[in-house]
Amino acid sequence: MNNYTSIHDIKNLSKTIQEAITLKANPFQFDTLGKHKTLVMLFFNSSLRTRLSTEKAAKNLGMDVMILDISNTWNLEFKDGTVMNLQTAEHIKEAAQVISQYADIIAVRAFPSLKNKEEDASEYILNSFKTYASVPIVNMESATAHPLQALTDAITITEHAIKKKPKVVLSWAPHPKALPHAVANSFIKTMQLLDVDLSVTHPKGYDLASEIIKDTPVFYNQKKALQDADFVYVKNWSSYDQYGQVISQDPNWMITKEKIGNASCMHCLPVRRNMVIADAVLDSENSIVIPQANNRTFAAQIVLKNLLEQLSS
């Protein structure tokens, strides 16, 4: 693993999941691996779980951590040939190379604009760091992907599954804001690599990119989709076809106790109670959102461990 920007950077997902679960039982067993190594975390957007869990993961491995909120510094320029006489003060070509001198691994978080589909799909921020940095890059959520969350979700399902091939449903739920597709995209990609019965349910108009869905079954009838589910992953996303638009806030798509039955309920958090998921679900034994959030540390830690081992080889 030279970088971790996609779930497909993991060569053997099942093995990595088991390694993360083993690491969870003894998180400090490799606490000298990162000695004299530095993780620089760059946030173009705010974060709670990703920021804290990734920092904790690095420190569990003995790494030093430096954090920079890009919004509190200056605007970076990403385009070639630009005459920089407006708002941008530094080009990514210099910035990435300079930061690489201070870091052994760089982690980047940069959301999409949700205004320009092609620009967001290009992942120009993440890919610019991959191009110009001389150290490994970790994706802490980009315009189209959140592979740390996806690995977390895979670990959580593996830990809680009681069937050899559980039924896993990704369900859209209403939200007042336009949200990215990154979590849904990476969750689907990851589940497609595991031995699960995966399906997706959402209202018409919220279809995700065909190259993400592939042959995964999609239902516009939520009740039908949730029948006999073992895991229900709840997430909102904005329209992909009418890019970035909120075209429905149908409250009937909220996840309730009646809908979820005996299934385990998952969400990446933060979650809007009684809009996305009802209190009766979140406060019940069906909810595994807190153990899921705890696994963020061990997903990040196994990724950093693999990158550090690669640096040492």
C-alpha positions in Angstrom: 0.0 0.0 0.0 1.7 3.2 -1.2 -1.3 5.5 -0.5 -4.8 5.1 0.9 -7.2 7.1 -1.2 -9.6 4.3 -2.1 -10.8 1.0 -0.6 -9.2 -0.7 -3.6 -5.8 0.3 -2.2 -6.2 -2.6 0.2 -5.0 -5.7 -1.5 -6.7 -8.2 0.8 -9.8 -6.6 2.5 -10.8 -9.6 4.6 -7.3 -10.0 5.9 -7.0 -6.3 6.7 -10.4 -6.4 8.6 -9.2 -9.3 10.7 -5.9 -7.5 11.4 -7.8 -4.4 12.5 -9.9 -6.5 14.9 -6.8 -8.1 16.3 -5.2 -4.7 16.7 -8.3 -3.4 18.5 -7.7 -6.0 21.2 -4.1 -4.7 21.8 -3.9 -1.2 20.3 -0.4 -0.4 21.6 1.4 -3.5 20.4 3.1 -1.5 17.6 3.6 1.7 19.6 7.2 2.1 18.5 6.5 1.6 14.8 5.8 5.3 14.3 8.6 6.6 16.5 10.2 9.7 14.9 7.5 9.6 12.2 5.1 12.5 11.7 1.5 12.5 10.4 0.4 15.9 9.0 -3.4 16.2 8.8 -4.8 18.8 6.4 -8.4 19.8 6.8 -10.0 21.8 4.0 -13.3 21.0 5.8 -14.2 20.5 9.5 -14.2 17.1 11.2 -15.0 15.5 14.5 -14.7 11.7 14.3 -12.2 11.6 11.5 -9.9 14.1 13.1 -9.9 12.6 16.6 -9.8 9.0 15.6 -7.0 9.4 13.0 -4.9 11.4 15.5 -5.5 8.7 18.2 -4.6 6.0 15.7 -1.4 7.7 14.8 -0.5 8.2 18.5 -1.3 4.6 19.3 1.5 3.8 16.8 3.9 6.2 18.4 3.7 8.9 15.7 3.8 12.6 16.2 0.8 14.5 14.7 0.5 18.0 13.2 -2.9 19.4 12.2 -3.5 22.3 9.9 -6.9 23.8 9.1 -6.4 25.0 5.6 -9.4 27.4 5.9 -7.4 29.3 8.6 -4.3 29.8 6.4 -4.8 30.8 2.7 -6.3 29.6 -0.5 -4.2 27.2 -2.5 -4.0 27.3 -6.3 -4.5 24.0 -8.1 -4.6 24.9 -11.8 -1.6 25.0 -14.1 -0.6 28.2 -15.9 -2.7 30.5 -13.6 -1.7 34.1 -13.1 -2.0 34.2 -9.4 -3.1 37.8 -9.0 -6.4 37.1 -7.2 -7.2 35.2 -4.0 -4.8 32.3 -4.1 -1.4 32.8 -2.4 0.4 29.5 -2.9 0.4 26.8 -5.6 -0.1 23.2 -4.7 3.2 22.3 -6.4 5.1 24.2 -3.8 2.8 23.5 -0.9 2.7 19.7 -1.3 6.5 19.5 -1.7 7.1 21.6 1.4 4.6 19.7 3.6 6.3 16.5 2.4 9.5 17.7 4.1 7.7 18.0 7.4 5.6 14.8 7.1 6.1 11.1 6.7 2.5 10.7 5.8 0.0 13.3 4.8 -3.8 12.9 5.4 -6.2 15.2 3.5 -9.9 16.0 4.0 -11.6 17.9 1.2 -15.3 17.9 0.5 -16.9 18.4 -3.0 -18.5 21.7 -4.0 -21.6 19.9 -5.2 -21.8 22.4 -8.0 -19.6 21.1 -10.7 -19.9 17.3 -11.2 -16.9 17.0 -13.5 -14.6 19.0 -11.2 -15.7 17.1 -8.1 -15.2 13.8 -9.9 -11.7 14.8 -10.9 -10.7 14.8 -7.2 -8.3 17.6 -8.0 -7.4 18.4 -4.4 -6.6 14.8 -3.4 -4.9 13.9 -6.7 -2.8 17.1 -6.7 -1.4 16.0 -3.4 -0.7 12.5 -4.8 1.0 14.1 -7.8 3.2 16.6 -6.0 3.8 15.1 -2.5 6.7 12.8 -2.0 5.1 10.9 0.9 2.1 8.6 1.2 -1.4 10.2 1.1 -4.4 9.2 3.2 -7.9 10.2 2.2 -9.9 11.4 5.2 -12.9 12.0 2.9 -12.7 13.5 -0.5 -15.2 14.7 -3.1 -16.3 11.2 -4.0 -14.9 8.8 -1.5 -14.5 8.1 2.3 -12.4 4.9 2.4 -11.6 5.2 6.1 -15.3 5.2 6.9 -15.9 2.3 4.6 -13.2 0.2 6.2 -14.7 1.1 9.6 -18.1 -0.1 8.3 -16.6 -3.4 7.1 -15.0 -4.0 10.4 -18.2 -3.3 12.3 -20.3 -5.6 10.1 -17.7 -8.3 10.4 -17.8 -8.0 14.2 -21.6 -8.0 14.5 -22.7 -10.4 11.8 -24.3 -13.6 13.0 -24.9 -15.0 9.5 -22.3 -16.1 7.1 -23.8 -13.9 4.4 -25.8 -11.1 6.0 -28.3 -9.0 4.2 -27.0 -5.4 4.2 -29.2 -2.5 3.0 -28.0 1.0 2.4 -31.0 3.3 2.8 -31.3 7.0 1.9 -33.0 9.1 4.5 -34.1 12.8 4.4 -31.9 15.7 5.4 -32.3 19.4 5.2 -29.0 20.0 3.5 -27.3 18.8 0.3 -24.8 16.2 1.3 -22.0 14.5 -0.7 -22.0 11.0 -2.2 -18.7 10.0 -0.7 -19.8 7.8 2.2 -22.5 6.0 0.1 -20.0 5.5 -2.8 -17.3 4.0 -0.6 -19.8 1.9 1.4 -21.2 0.3 -1.7 -17.7 -0.3 -3.2 -16.6 -2.0 0.0 -19.7 -4.2 0.5 -19.3 -5.3 -3.2 -15.9 -6.8 -2.1 -17.4 -8.8 0.8 -19.6 -11.8 1.0 -22.8 -9.9 1.8 -26.3 -9.6 0.2 -26.2 -5.9 -0.6 -29.0 -3.7 -1.9 -29.7 0.0 -2.0 -32.9 1.9 -1.5 -33.8 5.5 -2.1 -36.5 7.6 -3.7 -36.6 8.1 -7.4 -34.2 10.9 -8.4 -31.5 9.8 -6.0 -29.7 7.2 -8.1 -26.0 7.1 -7.6 -23.4 6.9 -10.4 -23.9 3.7 -12.5 -20.1 2.9 -12.1 -20.6 2.8 -8.4 -23.9 0.8 -8.3 -22.8 -1.7 -11.0 -25.1 -4.8 -10.6 -26.2 -4.0 -7.0 -30.0 -4.2 -6.7 -31.7 -0.8 -6.2 -35.2 -0.5 -4.7 -37.4 2.6 -4.7 -39.7 0.8 -2.2 -38.0 1.2 1.1 -40.3 -1.2 3.0 -39.6 -4.0 0.5 -35.9 -3.4 0.6 -35.6 -3.5 4.4 -37.5 -6.8 4.7 -35.4 -9.3 6.6 -32.4 -7.1 6.7 -29.5 -7.8 9.1 -27.9 -4.4 8.8 -29.4 -1.2 7.7 -26.9 1.6 6.9 -28.7 4.9 6.9 -27.3 7.8 4.9 -28.5 10.9 3.1 -27.0 12.1 -0.2 -28.0 14.8 -2.7 -29.1 14.0 -6.2 -26.4 12.8 -8.6 -28.3 13.4 -11.9 -29.5 16.9 -10.7 -26.1 17.3 -9.2 -26.0 18.5 -5.6 -29.7 19.3 -5.4 -32.2 18.3 -2.7 -35.1 17.1 -4.7 -37.0 15.4 -1.9 -37.2 15.6 1.9 -39.9 13.0 2.2 -40.2 12.3 6.0 -41.7 8.9 5.2 -38.1 7.7 4.5 -36.9 8.3 8.0 -35.8 5.1 9.7 -38.2 4.0 12.4 -38.3 1.0 14.8 -41.2 -0.5 12.8 -39.2 -0.4 9.6 -35.9 -1.7 10.9 -37.3 -4.7 12.8 -34.4 -6.8 14.3 -31.7 -5.3 12.0 -28.7 -3.5 13.3 -28.7 0.2 12.5 -25.6 1.9 11.3 -24.8 5.5 10.5 -21.5 7.3 10.0 -22.6 10.2 12.3 -23.4 13.0 13.0 -27.1 12.0 12.7 -30.1 14.3 12.9 -32.5 12.6 15.3 -36.1 12.2 14.3 -35.4 13.3 10.8 -32.8 10.7 9.6 -33.3 8.1 12.3 -35.9 8.1 15.0 -35.0 8.2 18.7 -36.6 4.8 19.3 -34.0 3.3 16.9 -30.9 5.2 18.0 -31.6 4.6 21.7 -32.3 0.9 21.2 -30.1 -2.1 21.3 -30.5 -2.3 17.5 -28.3 0.8 17.2 -24.5 0.1 16.7 -23.6 3.6 15.7 -21.4 4.1 18.8 -19.3 0.9 18.4 -19.2 1.8 14.7 -17.7 5.2 15.6 -15.2 3.5 17.9 -13.9 1.4 15.0 -12.9 4.6 13.2 -9.6 4.5 15.3 -8.8 1.0 14.3 -9.6 1.4 10.7 -7.2 4.4 10.6 -4.6 2.6 12.7 -4.4 -0.5 10.4 -4.0 1.8 7.4 -1.3 3.9 9.0 0.4 0.7 10.3 0.5 -0.7 6.7 1.9 2.6 5.3 4.6 2.8 8.0 5.6 -0.8 7.4 5.9 0.1 3.7 8.1 3.1 4.5 10.3 0.9 6.6 10.7 -1.9 4.0 
